[in-house]
Amino acid sequence: MKLTTLSIASLFVIFLNSAFSQKENNTHCSKRDRQTTQLKSASLTVSQIAETEKYDVHFYLLDLNMTNISTYLSGKGSFKATALQAIDSVLYELFPTLTITSIKVNGVSVGFNRVGSAVKVPVNLASGANFTIETTYNGTPPTAITNPLGGGGLTYDTSPSWGNHVVWSLSEPFSAYEWFPCKQSLTDKADSCQVKLTVPDTCKAGSNGLLENIVSLGNGTSRYEWKHRHPIDYYLISVAVAKYVDYTIYANPIGAPAPIMIQNYIYNNPATLPNFQADINETADFIELFYGLFGPYPFEDEKYGHCMAPISGGMEHQTMTTQGFFNKTLTSHELAHQWWGDHVTCASWSDIWLNEGFASYCEYLMLENLYPIEKDQFMLDVHSNVMTQVGGSVWVLDSLNENRIFSGRLSYDKGSGIIHTMRYMMNNDSLFFATLKNYQTTFSNSTANGVDFRDVAQTISGVNFTPYFEQWYFGEGYPTYSVRWRQVGNDAIIRITHTASKPSITPTFTNPISLKIARQGLQDTTIRFDISANSNDFLISNLGLIGNNIIVDPANWVINNFGSVVQDNTLYLQESIVDASISVVPNPNNGVFTLNGLNETGIIHVYHMNGQLIKEMSVEPNQIIDLKGTPKGTYLISITLSKGNKTLRLITI
C-alpha cells in the first residue's frame, strides 16, 4: 500500500481514561462444555455413541450398483477397523429402511441386531485387534419426507437448465448412513477409501481419489473403480452418476512437484461445457493461488475436480466437489474447503466455522488477489448481512440443528468477517498467512476446534486472541461506534465510544479500531486506536486542524455500525497528564535517532501510516535507535511506557 507522506513534525497521542468498562457477562458454556458437543448424534443415543467409540475406522470400501434415474442401490459396504479395547460387539449405522441381506465379520457370516439405524454384530476381539465388517444391502435411501432430520444422503433430480438426469450424494452433516454403512464420527477419519460403482454404459460415475479402472461388464454396464489414499471423514465420501463428459485440465502451482490434475465431469449436453469452460478453467488459477497462501494442495498426488449435479451451490467432497454451476466465488469457496474442512476438519459441528468461515474468507482472498476491484464491496456485503440481525454467535450451540450449522449469516459471513478482523489485529500479513500454514501443518489430516485455531494464531502472532474469541466467536452481536472530538489549537481530544447490539451477552468489544481523520491543508491520516472499554479518550498533539470528516474503520476491517461523529467543545483536555518532554531527535533523520526525554524503559512499534506494523523493539533511555534500511517516508512510532500510556509520534526518514 502506498505510504502517506505527512508534513507535520510530530503526532502525539496518549490514552487518557476509560469512562466506563463492563466485564463481559459470560452466559455461554465453559470451554469444556463447548467441546463436548462433538458427542451429539442425530440418530444415536449417548450410550450407542459410546459403543462406536470402542473402535477406530481405517478404510471404507463401497461396491454399489447405481443408475442416474433412481436412488435405488444394491451392493456391499465394508469397513476395516481396530478395536480400541476388548469388545464383544461392534455397532455401526445404516438407515433402517435399507434391507440387509448378510453381514460378514472377517469373511464369516454372522447374525446381527438392528434397532433403528443402529446395527450391532457380535465379535470377540481383543484390544488392538483388526477386523473387517462387510454388509450386503439394497434399497432406496430416504427423502426429506421419510427422514425429516436428513433425507438428502442420496438424491435423484433433473437439471432444470440442462435436462440431465443425475443421482448424487450429499452426506453433510448426518446423512452418510442413509446410503452406506458407516460410523458417523467427525474425529474418526478413515485412512483411505475405495468406491466401485457399476452404472449403465451411457453414464459416468464420479467419486474420490483417482479413477484406477473402468471395467466393461458386457451387459450394458461398466464399473468405475476409484481409490483415495488420504484420510477422509465419513461425510466427504461421495458418488455422482449421470451422462457426463470428462473435461480434464491441469494446474501448475509454484513449488508443486508435478502438475495437478483437475478432472471435471460435466453434463454431456453439447451447450454445457462451452457455457462454463472459462469458469472451470479458472480453477487452476485458484489452486495456484491457494497453494501459495496455505501450503501445498493436500491431495496433489491424486486430483481435484467437479461432478455436476442440480444443486443450488456446491459440496466439497474430497478431491471431487459436487457443484451445480460454476462462477469464481462458488468454485473458489469449494476448492478452499480441500484445505479448510477436508484436510483439516472441524472436530464438532459446533466449530463449523473452521470449514465454512474460512472457505468463505477464501472467496475474499481470491478477489483480493485476482479481482481486487471487487473485494471492498464483497466485504461490505458480508458485514451488512451479519448486521441484518442483532445477535447470534459464530460458535454453534445446537450442533444438531442443521439450519443453524449452515447459517449463511453466522457460520459463513460472520465467520468470514472475524477472520478478516484477526488479520487486522495481527497487523502483519506475513504472520497472518504463517498462521494459516502452521494450522494446516499442525492439524494435517486430522480435526480441530475453534480454540485450536485461536491458540495457533496466538503462538504465531503474539497477539492475545482470548478476549477476542469470547467477544466475537463465542459471544454475540457487533459494536456501533461513535466519535466526539474537540480542537484545541493544533491538538485534539477524541472520544471513541461504542454500544453493543447484544449487550446482555457481549457488552464490550475490545478489538482495535481505526479512524481516518481529514486535516485542513494536510493529507488525511489513519490512526489505529486500542479500545479497552465502551468509552475511551485519546489526546492527539500536533495533529493540525481537523477537517470536515472523521471516518470510522475506513478499510472495513471490523463488523460494525456507524453511530455519529460530533464536534463537542465540552470535552475536557487533561493536559496535566501529558508528557510533552519525549521527542524524536533529530527529526527528520536518516533512520538513526534517539527519544529525548525518555526516562524509563519502553517498547516502540514502528508503523506505516496505513497502520501496518514494520518493527517492534524495547528501548532504554538515551538508546540510539537504528532504522537504517527503512524506505524513505513518514512513519508513526508508538511508545508504550510502564503505566500503559502510549504516545504516537511521526518521524520522517
QUILIN-V303883 format. One record per backbone hydrogen bond with DSSP energy under -1.0 kcal/mol. CO is the residue of the C=O (numbers start at 0). NH is the residue of the N-H. Records with the same first field share a line. If there is no record, write none. Layout:
CO->NH, NH
//
This chain:
11->540
13->538
16->536
19->533
23->25
24->26
29->33
30->34
35->38
36->39
44->48
45->49
46->50
47->51
48->52
50->53
51->54
53->83
55->81
57->190, 191
58->79
59->193
60->77
61->195
62->75
63->197
64->73
72->138
73->64
74->136
75->62
76->134
77->60
78->132
79->57, 58
80->130
81->55
82->127
86->124
87->122
89->120
91->118
92->181
94->97
98->137
101->135
102->109
103->133
104->107
107->104
112->119
114->117
116->93
117->114
118->91
119->112
120->89
124->86
125->128
128->82
130->80
131->105
132->78
133->103
134->76
135->100, 101
136->74
137->98
138->72
142->146
146->149
152->169
154->167
156->165
158->162
163->158
165->156
166->240
167->154
170->174
174->177
175->178, 179
176->94
181->92
182->184
184->187
189->231
191->59
192->227
193->61
194->225
195->63
196->223
197->65
198->221
199->202
203->241
205->239
209->211, 226
212->224
214->222
219->200
220->216
221->198
222->214
223->196
224->211, 212
225->194
226->209
227->192
231->189
232->235
233->236
238->168
239->205
240->166
241->203, 243
242->267
244->265
246->263
248->261
250->259
252->255
259->250
260->303
261->248
262->305
263->246
264->307
265->244
268->271
270->274
271->275
272->276
275->279
276->280
277->281
279->282
280->283
281->285
282->286
283->287
284->288
285->289
286->290
287->291
288->292
289->293
290->294
296->299
298->301
303->262
304->320
305->264
306->322
308->310
312->323
314->316, 321
316->319
320->306
321->314
322->308
326->330
327->331
328->332
329->333
330->334
331->335
332->336
334->337
335->338, 339
336->341
337->342
338->340, 343
343->340
344->447
347->350
348->351
349->395
350->353
351->354, 355
352->357
354->358
355->359
356->360
357->361
360->364
361->365
362->366
363->367
364->368
365->369
366->370
370->373
373->377
374->378
375->379
376->380
377->381
378->382
379->383
380->384
381->385
382->386
384->387
396->398
397->400
399->401
400->404
401->405
403->406
406->410, 411
407->412
408->413
409->414
411->415
412->416
413->417
414->418
415->419
416->420
417->421
418->422
419->423
420->424
421->425
422->426
426->612
427->431
428->432
429->433
430->434
431->435
432->436
433->437
434->438
435->439
436->440
437->441
438->442
440->443
442->445
445->344
447->346
448->452
449->453
450->454
451->455
452->456
453->457
454->458
455->459
456->460
457->461
462->464
464->468
465->469
466->470
467->471
468->472, 473
472->394
477->500
478->560
479->498
480->562
481->496
482->565
483->494
484->567
485->492
487->490
489->542, 543
490->487
491->539
492->485
493->537
494->483
495->535
496->481
498->479
501->504, 505
512->528
513->552
514->526
515->550
516->524
517->546
518->521
524->516
526->514
528->512
533->497
534->18
535->495
536->15
537->493
538->13
539->491
540->11
544->519
548->517
550->515
552->555
560->480
563->482
565->484
567->570
572->574
573->576
574->577
577->579
582->595
584->593
590->626
592->624
593->584
594->597
595->582
601->618
602->639
603->616
604->637
605->613, 614
606->635
607->610
611->607
614->605
616->603
618->601
619->622
624->592
626->629
632->652
634->650
635->606
636->648
637->604
638->646
639->602
640->643
644->640
646->638
648->636
650->634
651->588
//
